[in-house]
Amino acid sequence: MDFCDEKIKSCTSEPDAERRVQGKIQLVFLDDSYKSGTIYSWLKKEDYDRAVTAHQQGSIVKITGTLVEKGKTRRIESADFKVLEN
């Protein structure tokens, strides 16, 4: 599943960058009926660091992976993360 042309809503991780091995990002997206929703994914450290920079710059990102839904919570597992050109 792809979530293209999305912006990052938030980034959270271990505060100590030396101990950080992953980070969580949250994206805002529009569903098929144009309702906004959020989805999150855990990223490995290298991708998370790029996500933080993309978030600070307001860049658009693409995340691909397996969509898991539980109640109203949506997450992408086995994520492939890319920062797209603005």
Gaussian input, Z-matrix of N, CA and C with variables (Angstrom, degrees):
# hf/3-21g

backbone

0 1
 N
 C     1     B1
 C     2     B2     1     A1
 N     3     B3     2     A2     1     D1
 C     4     B4     3     A3     2     D2
 C     5     B5     4     A4     3     D3
 N     6     B6     5     A5     4     D4
 C     7     B7     6     A6     5     D5
 C     8     B8     7     A7     6     D6
 N     9     B9     8     A8     7     D7
 C    10    B10     9     A9     8     D8
 C    11    B11    10    A10     9     D9
 N    12    B12    11    A11    10    D10
 C    13    B13    12    A12    11    D11
 C    14    B14    13    A13    12    D12
 N    15    B15    14    A14    13    D13
 C    16    B16    15    A15    14    D14
 C    17    B17    16    A16    15    D15
 N    18    B18    17    A17    16    D16
 C    19    B19    18    A18    17    D17
 C    20    B20    19    A19    18    D18
 N    21    B21    20    A20    19    D19
 C    22    B22    21    A21    20    D20
 C    23    B23    22    A22    21    D21
 N    24    B24    23    A23    22    D22
 C    25    B25    24    A24    23    D23
 C    26    B26    25    A25    24    D24
 N    27    B27    26    A26    25    D25
 C    28    B28    27    A27    26    D26
 C    29    B29    28    A28    27    D27
 N    30    B30    29    A29    28    D28
 C    31    B31    30    A30    29    D29
 C    32    B32    31    A31    30    D30
 N    33    B33    32    A32    31    D31
 C    34    B34    33    A33    32    D32
 C    35    B35    34    A34    33    D33
 N    36    B36    35    A35    34    D34
 C    37    B37    36    A36    35    D35
 C    38    B38    37    A37    36    D36
 N    39    B39    38    A38    37    D37
 C    40    B40    39    A39    38    D38
 C    41    B41    40    A40    39    D39
 N    42    B42    41    A41    40    D40
 C    43    B43    42    A42    41    D41
 C    44    B44    43    A43    42    D42
 N    45    B45    44    A44    43    D43
 C    46    B46    45    A45    44    D44
 C    47    B47    46    A46    45    D45
 N    48    B48    47    A47    46    D46
 C    49    B49    48    A48    47    D47
 C    50    B50    49    A49    48    D48
 N    51    B51    50    A50    49    D49
 C    52    B52    51    A51    50    D50
 C    53    B53    52    A52    51    D51
 N    54    B54    53    A53    52    D52
 C    55    B55    54    A54    53    D53
 C    56    B56    55    A55    54    D54
 N    57    B57    56    A56    55    D55
 C    58    B58    57    A57    56    D56
 C    59    B59    58    A58    57    D57
 N    60    B60    59    A59    58    D58
 C    61    B61    60    A60    59    D59
 C    62    B62    61    A61    60    D60
 N    63    B63    62    A62    61    D61
 C    64    B64    63    A63    62    D62
 C    65    B65    64    A64    63    D63
 N    66    B66    65    A65    64    D64
 C    67    B67    66    A66    65    D65
 C    68    B68    67    A67    66    D66
 N    69    B69    68    A68    67    D67
 C    70    B70    69    A69    68    D68
 C    71    B71    70    A70    69    D69
 N    72    B72    71    A71    70    D70
 C    73    B73    72    A72    71    D71
 C    74    B74    73    A73    72    D72
 N    75    B75    74    A74    73    D73
 C    76    B76    75    A75    74    D74
 C    77    B77    76    A76    75    D75
 N    78    B78    77    A77    76    D76
 C    79    B79    78    A78    77    D77
 C    80    B80    79    A79    78    D78
 N    81    B81    80    A80    79    D79
 C    82    B82    81    A81    80    D80
 C    83    B83    82    A82    81    D81
 N    84    B84    83    A83    82    D82
 C    85    B85    84    A84    83    D83
 C    86    B86    85    A85    84    D84
 N    87    B87    86    A86    85    D85
 C    88    B88    87    A87    86    D86
 C    89    B89    88    A88    87    D87
 N    90    B90    89    A89    88    D88
 C    91    B91    90    A90    89    D89
 C    92    B92    91    A91    90    D90
 N    93    B93    92    A92    91    D91
 C    94    B94    93    A93    92    D92
 C    95    B95    94    A94    93    D93
 N    96    B96    95    A95    94    D94
 C    97    B97    96    A96    95    D95
 C    98    B98    97    A97    96    D96
 N    99    B99    98    A98    97    D97
 C   100   B100    99    A99    98    D98
 C   101   B101   100   A100    99    D99
 N   102   B102   101   A101   100   D100
 C   103   B103   102   A102   101   D101
 C   104   B104   103   A103   102   D102
 N   105   B105   104   A104   103   D103
 C   106   B106   105   A105   104   D104
 C   107   B107   106   A106   105   D105
 N   108   B108   107   A107   106   D106
 C   109   B109   108   A108   107   D107
 C   110   B110   109   A109   108   D108
 N   111   B111   110   A110   109   D109
 C   112   B112   111   A111   110   D110
 C   113   B113   112   A112   111   D111
 N   114   B114   113   A113   112   D112
 C   115   B115   114   A114   113   D113
 C   116   B116   115   A115   114   D114
 N   117   B117   116   A116   115   D115
 C   118   B118   117   A117   116   D116
 C   119   B119   118   A118   117   D117
 N   120   B120   119   A119   118   D118
 C   121   B121   120   A120   119   D119
 C   122   B122   121   A121   120   D120
 N   123   B123   122   A122   121   D121
 C   124   B124   123   A123   122   D122
 C   125   B125   124   A124   123   D123
 N   126   B126   125   A125   124   D124
 C   127   B127   126   A126   125   D125
 C   128   B128   127   A127   126   D126
 N   129   B129   128   A128   127   D127
 C   130   B130   129   A129   128   D128
 C   131   B131   130   A130   129   D129
 N   132   B132   131   A131   130   D130
 C   133   B133   132   A132   131   D131
 C   134   B134   133   A133   132   D132
 N   135   B135   134   A134   133   D133
 C   136   B136   135   A135   134   D134
 C   137   B137   136   A136   135   D135
 N   138   B138   137   A137   136   D136
 C   139   B139   138   A138   137   D137
 C   140   B140   139   A139   138   D138
 N   141   B141   140   A140   139   D139
 C   142   B142   141   A141   140   D140
 C   143   B143   142   A142   141   D141
 N   144   B144   143   A143   142   D142
 C   145   B145   144   A144   143   D143
 C   146   B146   145   A145   144   D144
 N   147   B147   146   A146   145   D145
 C   148   B148   147   A147   146   D146
 C   149   B149   148   A148   147   D147
 N   150   B150   149   A149   148   D148
 C   151   B151   150   A150   149   D149
 C   152   B152   151   A151   150   D150
 N   153   B153   152   A152   151   D151
 C   154   B154   153   A153   152   D152
 C   155   B155   154   A154   153   D153
 N   156   B156   155   A155   154   D154
 C   157   B157   156   A156   155   D155
 C   158   B158   157   A157   156   D156
 N   159   B159   158   A158   157   D157
 C   160   B160   159   A159   158   D158
 C   161   B161   160   A160   159   D159
 N   162   B162   161   A161   160   D160
 C   163   B163   162   A162   161   D161
 C   164   B164   163   A163   162   D162
 N   165   B165   164   A164   163   D163
 C   166   B166   165   A165   164   D164
 C   167   B167   166   A166   165   D165
 N   168   B168   167   A167   166   D166
 C   169   B169   168   A168   167   D167
 C   170   B170   169   A169   168   D168
 N   171   B171   170   A170   169   D169
 C   172   B172   171   A171   170   D170
 C   173   B173   172   A172   171   D171
 N   174   B174   173   A173   172   D172
 C   175   B175   174   A174   173   D173
 C   176   B176   175   A175   174   D174
 N   177   B177   176   A176   175   D175
 C   178   B178   177   A177   176   D176
 C   179   B179   178   A178   177   D177
 N   180   B180   179   A179   178   D178
 C   181   B181   180   A180   179   D179
 C   182   B182   181   A181   180   D180
 N   183   B183   182   A182   181   D181
 C   184   B184   183   A183   182   D182
 C   185   B185   184   A184   183   D183
 N   186   B186   185   A185   184   D184
 C   187   B187   186   A186   185   D185
 C   188   B188   187   A187   186   D186
 N   189   B189   188   A188   187   D187
 C   190   B190   189   A189   188   D188
 C   191   B191   190   A190   189   D189
 N   192   B192   191   A191   190   D190
 C   193   B193   192   A192   191   D191
 C   194   B194   193   A193   192   D192
 N   195   B195   194   A194   193   D193
 C   196   B196   195   A195   194   D194
 C   197   B197   196   A196   195   D195
 N   198   B198   197   A197   196   D196
 C   199   B199   198   A198   197   D197
 C   200   B200   199   A199   198   D198
 N   201   B201   200   A200   199   D199
 C   202   B202   201   A201   200   D200
 C   203   B203   202   A202   201   D201
 N   204   B204   203   A203   202   D202
 C   205   B205   204   A204   203   D203
 C   206   B206   205   A205   204   D204
 N   207   B207   206   A206   205   D205
 C   208   B208   207   A207   206   D206
 C   209   B209   208   A208   207   D207
 N   210   B210   209   A209   208   D208
 C   211   B211   210   A210   209   D209
 C   212   B212   211   A211   210   D210
 N   213   B213   212   A212   211   D211
 C   214   B214   213   A213   212   D212
 C   215   B215   214   A214   213   D213
 N   216   B216   215   A215   214   D214
 C   217   B217   216   A216   215   D215
 C   218   B218   217   A217   216   D216
 N   219   B219   218   A218   217   D217
 C   220   B220   219   A219   218   D218
 C   221   B221   220   A220   219   D219
 N   222   B222   221   A221   220   D220
 C   223   B223   222   A222   221   D221
 C   224   B224   223   A223   222   D222
 N   225   B225   224   A224   223   D223
 C   226   B226   225   A225   224   D224
 C   227   B227   226   A226   225   D225
 N   228   B228   227   A227   226   D226
 C   229   B229   228   A228   227   D227
 C   230   B230   229   A229   228   D228
 N   231   B231   230   A230   229   D229
 C   232   B232   231   A231   230   D230
 C   233   B233   232   A232   231   D231
 N   234   B234   233   A233   232   D232
 C   235   B235   234   A234   233   D233
 C   236   B236   235   A235   234   D234
 N   237   B237   236   A236   235   D235
 C   238   B238   237   A237   236   D236
 C   239   B239   238   A238   237   D237
 N   240   B240   239   A239   238   D238
 C   241   B241   240   A240   239   D239
 C   242   B242   241   A241   240   D240
 N   243   B243   242   A242   241   D241
 C   244   B244   243   A243   242   D242
 C   245   B245   244   A244   243   D243
 N   246   B246   245   A245   244   D244
 C   247   B247   246   A246   245   D245
 C   248   B248   247   A247   246   D246
 N   249   B249   248   A248   247   D247
 C   250   B250   249   A249   248   D248
 C   251   B251   250   A250   249   D249
 N   252   B252   251   A251   250   D250
 C   253   B253   252   A252   251   D251
 C   254   B254   253   A253   252   D252
 N   255   B255   254   A254   253   D253
 C   256   B256   255   A255   254   D254
 C   257   B257   256   A256   255   D255

   B1=1.4514
   B2=1.5140
   B3=1.3144
   B4=1.4548
   B5=1.5213
   B6=1.3017
   B7=1.4508
   B8=1.5169
   B9=1.3281
   B10=1.4617
   B11=1.5245
   B12=1.3159
   B13=1.4571
   B14=1.5213
   B15=1.3023
   B16=1.4595
   B17=1.5296
   B18=1.3111
   B19=1.4630
   B20=1.5175
   B21=1.3072
   B22=1.4524
   B23=1.5210
   B24=1.3197
   B25=1.4644
   B26=1.5188
   B27=1.3467
   B28=1.4600
   B29=1.5225
   B30=1.3210
   B31=1.4657
   B32=1.5233
   B33=1.3335
   B34=1.4644
   B35=1.5237
   B36=1.3299
   B37=1.4674
   B38=1.5266
   B39=1.3195
   B40=1.4636
   B41=1.5319
   B42=1.3368
   B43=1.4624
   B44=1.5272
   B45=1.3177
   B46=1.4645
   B47=1.5258
   B48=1.3448
   B49=1.4696
   B50=1.5249
   B51=1.3139
   B52=1.4718
   B53=1.5307
   B54=1.3161
   B55=1.4656
   B56=1.5307
   B57=1.3244
   B58=1.4637
   B59=1.5252
   B60=1.3279
   B61=1.4648
   B62=1.5355
   B63=1.3319
   B64=1.4568
   B65=1.5155
   B66=1.3039
   B67=1.4595
   B68=1.5125
   B69=1.3066
   B70=1.4650
   B71=1.5199
   B72=1.3428
   B73=1.4627
   B74=1.5151
   B75=1.3149
   B76=1.4503
   B77=1.5231
   B78=1.3365
   B79=1.4631
   B80=1.5170
   B81=1.3251
   B82=1.4605
   B83=1.5239
   B84=1.3213
   B85=1.4628
   B86=1.5212
   B87=1.3259
   B88=1.4589
   B89=1.5189
   B90=1.3440
   B91=1.4624
   B92=1.5300
   B93=1.3261
   B94=1.4629
   B95=1.5190
   B96=1.3316
   B97=1.4676
   B98=1.5343
   B99=1.3389
   B100=1.4728
   B101=1.5276
   B102=1.3076
   B103=1.4636
   B104=1.5145
   B105=1.3373
   B106=1.4564
   B107=1.5226
   B108=1.2989
   B109=1.4537
   B110=1.5132
   B111=1.3009
   B112=1.4571
   B113=1.5222
   B114=1.3107
   B115=1.4474
   B116=1.5158
   B117=1.3163
   B118=1.4588
   B119=1.5163
   B120=1.3247
   B121=1.4538
   B122=1.5202
   B123=1.3213
   B124=1.4604
   B125=1.5193
   B126=1.3279
   B127=1.4572
   B128=1.5150
   B129=1.3260
   B130=1.4614
   B131=1.5262
   B132=1.3214
   B133=1.4636
   B134=1.5276
   B135=1.3121
   B136=1.4668
   B137=1.5341
   B138=1.3377
   B139=1.4622
   B140=1.5235
   B141=1.3280
   B142=1.4632
   B143=1.5287
   B144=1.3243
   B145=1.4675
   B146=1.5289
   B147=1.3308
   B148=1.4706
   B149=1.5274
   B150=1.3263
   B151=1.4667
   B152=1.5274
   B153=1.3298
   B154=1.4666
   B155=1.5285
   B156=1.3162
   B157=1.4690
   B158=1.5322
   B159=1.3240
   B160=1.4683
   B161=1.5256
   B162=1.3260
   B163=1.4649
   B164=1.5303
   B165=1.3169
   B166=1.4580
   B167=1.5307
   B168=1.3333
   B169=1.4615
   B170=1.5268
   B171=1.3317
   B172=1.4605
   B173=1.5198
   B174=1.3228
   B175=1.4562
   B176=1.5264
   B177=1.2999
   B178=1.4526
   B179=1.5219
   B180=1.3295
   B181=1.4643
   B182=1.5233
   B183=1.3268
   B184=1.4633
   B185=1.5212
   B186=1.3124
   B187=1.4597
   B188=1.5249
   B189=1.3145
   B190=1.4602
   B191=1.5189
   B192=1.3047
   B193=1.4551
   B194=1.5058
   B195=1.3110
   B196=1.4588
   B197=1.5259
   B198=1.3267
   B199=1.4580
   B200=1.5246
   B201=1.3395
   B202=1.4618
   B203=1.5180
   B204=1.3252
   B205=1.4617
   B206=1.5231
   B207=1.3220
   B208=1.4720
   B209=1.5215
   B210=1.3151
   B211=1.4572
   B212=1.5226
   B213=1.3085
   B214=1.4645
   B215=1.5263
   B216=1.3189
   B217=1.4591
   B218=1.5206
   B219=1.3346
   B220=1.4637
   B221=1.5192
   B222=1.3414
   B223=1.4570
   B224=1.5232
   B225=1.3059
   B226=1.4549
   B227=1.5199
   B228=1.3244
   B229=1.4610
   B230=1.5235
   B231=1.3287
   B232=1.4729
   B233=1.5226
   B234=1.3056
   B235=1.4637
   B236=1.5190
   B237=1.3263
   B238=1.4558
   B239=1.5220
   B240=1.3154
   B241=1.4601
   B242=1.5206
   B243=1.3357
   B244=1.4653
   B245=1.5221
   B246=1.3181
   B247=1.4643
   B248=1.5149
   B249=1.3334
   B250=1.4625
   B251=1.5212
   B252=1.2946
   B253=1.4630
   B254=1.5228
   B255=1.3202
   B256=1.4712
   B257=1.5052
   A1=108.78
   A2=117.69
   A3=123.91
   A4=110.37
   A5=114.89
   A6=121.50
   A7=105.11
   A8=115.39
   A9=121.02
   A10=110.13
   A11=114.18
   A12=121.42
   A13=112.77
   A14=115.25
   A15=120.85
   A16=110.05
   A17=115.46
   A18=120.95
   A19=108.96
   A20=114.76
   A21=121.12
   A22=109.72
   A23=115.87
   A24=121.94
   A25=111.25
   A26=116.33
   A27=119.31
   A28=110.73
   A29=114.60
   A30=123.70
   A31=107.69
   A32=116.46
   A33=120.28
   A34=109.65
   A35=114.46
   A36=119.05
   A37=109.65
   A38=113.99
   A39=121.92
   A40=107.57
   A41=118.96
   A42=120.77
   A43=114.11
   A44=117.61
   A45=121.81
   A46=108.72
   A47=116.94
   A48=122.04
   A49=112.46
   A50=117.85
   A51=120.77
   A52=111.67
   A53=117.18
   A54=121.79
   A55=112.27
   A56=117.11
   A57=121.81
   A58=111.07
   A59=116.30
   A60=121.16
   A61=111.21
   A62=116.30
   A63=121.75
   A64=109.46
   A65=115.96
   A66=121.29
   A67=109.64
   A68=115.21
   A69=121.76
   A70=108.83
   A71=115.94
   A72=119.92
   A73=108.49
   A74=114.83
   A75=121.46
   A76=107.50
   A77=116.44
   A78=122.43
   A79=109.93
   A80=115.69
   A81=122.33
   A82=106.60
   A83=116.63
   A84=120.32
   A85=110.02
   A86=115.84
   A87=122.38
   A88=108.17
   A89=116.46
   A90=119.23
   A91=109.84
   A92=116.53
   A93=120.82
   A94=113.49
   A95=117.42
   A96=120.77
   A97=111.31
   A98=115.87
   A99=123.53
   A100=113.69
   A101=116.13
   A102=120.51
   A103=107.65
   A104=115.80
   A105=118.36
   A106=110.18
   A107=114.87
   A108=121.80
   A109=109.37
   A110=116.08
   A111=120.63
   A112=108.81
   A113=114.05
   A114=121.99
   A115=106.93
   A116=117.63
   A117=118.39
   A118=111.01
   A119=114.14
   A120=120.86
   A121=109.16
   A122=115.14
   A123=121.27
   A124=107.40
   A125=116.73
   A126=122.13
   A127=110.59
   A128=116.25
   A129=119.67
   A130=108.28
   A131=116.91
   A132=123.10
   A133=113.25
   A134=117.97
   A135=120.85
   A136=111.05
   A137=116.37
   A138=120.02
   A139=110.73
   A140=116.90
   A141=119.96
   A142=110.97
   A143=117.22
   A144=120.38
   A145=110.76
   A146=117.40
   A147=120.84
   A148=110.83
   A149=116.51
   A150=120.49
   A151=111.28
   A152=116.83
   A153=120.29
   A154=109.92
   A155=117.09
   A156=121.06
   A157=110.40
   A158=117.11
   A159=120.95
   A160=110.55
   A161=116.75
   A162=121.43
   A163=110.62
   A164=117.20
   A165=121.44
   A166=111.56
   A167=116.87
   A168=121.60
   A169=112.82
   A170=117.28
   A171=120.81
   A172=112.58
   A173=117.19
   A174=121.50
   A175=111.55
   A176=114.50
   A177=122.38
   A178=107.56
   A179=115.96
   A180=120.96
   A181=110.04
   A182=114.78
   A183=122.09
   A184=107.58
   A185=115.63
   A186=120.56
   A187=107.67
   A188=115.49
   A189=122.44
   A190=108.46
   A191=117.14
   A192=120.49
   A193=111.34
   A194=115.94
   A195=122.37
   A196=109.05
   A197=116.36
   A198=121.51
   A199=109.40
   A200=115.79
   A201=122.30
   A202=106.97
   A203=116.80
   A204=121.41
   A205=109.27
   A206=115.22
   A207=121.46
   A208=106.29
   A209=116.15
   A210=119.87
   A211=109.09
   A212=115.62
   A213=119.99
   A214=112.42
   A215=117.08
   A216=121.50
   A217=109.95
   A218=115.07
   A219=121.41
   A220=108.82
   A221=115.12
   A222=118.86
   A223=109.36
   A224=115.21
   A225=122.33
   A226=107.27
   A227=116.47
   A228=121.83
   A229=109.29
   A230=115.98
   A231=122.25
   A232=109.81
   A233=114.90
   A234=121.43
   A235=113.51
   A236=114.03
   A237=122.87
   A238=105.09
   A239=117.39
   A240=122.80
   A241=110.64
   A242=116.41
   A243=121.76
   A244=109.57
   A245=115.20
   A246=121.18
   A247=106.21
   A248=116.09
   A249=120.98
   A250=109.79
   A251=116.28
   A252=121.15
   A253=108.83
   A254=115.80
   A255=120.24
   A256=110.57
   D1=136.14
   D2=178.30
   D3=-107.63
   D4=143.71
   D5=168.45
   D6=-124.54
   D7=94.14
   D8=-173.99
   D9=-93.01
   D10=157.74
   D11=173.25
   D12=52.40
   D13=46.79
   D14=179.94
   D15=-112.34
   D16=155.27
   D17=174.98
   D18=-111.25
   D19=150.64
   D20=-179.31
   D21=-80.53
   D22=129.93
   D23=178.07
   D24=-85.71
   D25=-41.46
   D26=-178.91
   D27=-157.04
   D28=158.22
   D29=176.73
   D30=-132.48
   D31=131.49
   D32=176.84
   D33=-138.24
   D34=144.92
   D35=-179.74
   D36=-166.18
   D37=-177.39
   D38=171.40
   D39=-58.35
   D40=125.35
   D41=-178.56
   D42=-61.09
   D43=-33.57
   D44=-178.96
   D45=-82.64
   D46=106.68
   D47=-176.58
   D48=-58.24
   D49=-30.26
   D50=179.97
   D51=-68.77
   D52=-28.74
   D53=-178.91
   D54=-95.91
   D55=-7.82
   D56=-175.36
   D57=-71.24
   D58=128.64
   D59=176.41
   D60=-117.82
   D61=-16.16
   D62=178.15
   D63=-159.05
   D64=170.53
   D65=177.15
   D66=-151.22
   D67=157.62
   D68=-177.96
   D69=-108.14
   D70=131.83
   D71=173.93
   D72=-117.43
   D73=152.59
   D74=176.50
   D75=-124.49
   D76=130.67
   D77=-178.90
   D78=-112.64
   D79=150.63
   D80=172.23
   D81=-104.50
   D82=135.67
   D83=-179.90
   D84=-144.40
   D85=165.60
   D86=173.45
   D87=-106.11
   D88=132.42
   D89=177.97
   D90=-83.60
   D91=-174.27
   D92=-176.36
   D93=-62.32
   D94=-24.39
   D95=178.40
   D96=-99.52
   D97=17.77
   D98=176.11
   D99=63.93
   D100=27.17
   D101=172.42
   D102=-94.47
   D103=138.61
   D104=-179.98
   D105=-78.86
   D106=148.20
   D107=178.00
   D108=-148.54
   D109=174.58
   D110=176.85
   D111=-125.78
   D112=152.78
   D113=178.51
   D114=-144.06
   D115=146.73
   D116=179.81
   D117=-126.38
   D118=163.74
   D119=177.02
   D120=-153.40
   D121=145.41
   D122=171.69
   D123=-91.31
   D124=129.84
   D125=-179.59
   D126=-116.26
   D127=148.91
   D128=173.53
   D129=-65.59
   D130=160.86
   D131=-171.54
   D132=-51.47
   D133=-46.83
   D134=-176.66
   D135=-62.18
   D136=-44.38
   D137=178.40
   D138=-68.77
   D139=-38.54
   D140=178.76
   D141=-61.92
   D142=-43.11
   D143=178.88
   D144=-60.33
   D145=-40.24
   D146=176.75
   D147=-67.77
   D148=-34.63
   D149=178.22
   D150=-65.46
   D151=-39.86
   D152=178.41
   D153=-61.23
   D154=-45.12
   D155=178.23
   D156=-62.47
   D157=-43.90
   D158=178.48
   D159=-60.97
   D160=-40.71
   D161=178.85
   D162=-63.58
   D163=-44.74
   D164=179.86
   D165=-63.25
   D166=-34.29
   D167=-177.80
   D168=-91.39
   D169=-4.33
   D170=-179.05
   D171=70.64
   D172=25.98
   D173=-178.10
   D174=-74.04
   D175=157.53
   D176=176.04
   D177=-89.96
   D178=140.34
   D179=-178.01
   D180=-126.66
   D181=163.23
   D182=174.95
   D183=-128.67
   D184=133.88
   D185=177.18
   D186=-129.48
   D187=133.07
   D188=-178.49
   D189=-126.19
   D190=140.31
   D191=178.62
   D192=170.26
   D193=-159.70
   D194=-178.79
   D195=-94.33
   D196=122.47
   D197=178.56
   D198=-80.80
   D199=127.36
   D200=175.92
   D201=-120.69
   D202=124.20
   D203=179.31
   D204=-117.59
   D205=132.43
   D206=176.51
   D207=-137.90
   D208=106.44
   D209=-173.69
   D210=64.78
   D211=-127.30
   D212=178.30
   D213=-92.21
   D214=-1.88
   D215=-177.34
   D216=-88.28
   D217=130.69
   D218=176.81
   D219=-123.02
   D220=137.76
   D221=175.74
   D222=-143.07
   D223=156.86
   D224=175.81
   D225=-108.70
   D226=124.00
   D227=176.36
   D228=-105.02
   D229=160.36
   D230=-178.31
   D231=51.36
   D232=50.25
   D233=-170.94
   D234=-76.48
   D235=139.44
   D236=168.23
   D237=-109.23
   D238=120.35
   D239=-172.29
   D240=-113.10
   D241=133.98
   D242=177.06
   D243=-138.43
   D244=142.83
   D245=171.43
   D246=-96.21
   D247=126.30
   D248=-179.26
   D249=-92.51
   D250=157.69
   D251=177.15
   D252=-66.76
   D253=143.19
   D254=175.89
   D255=-78.26

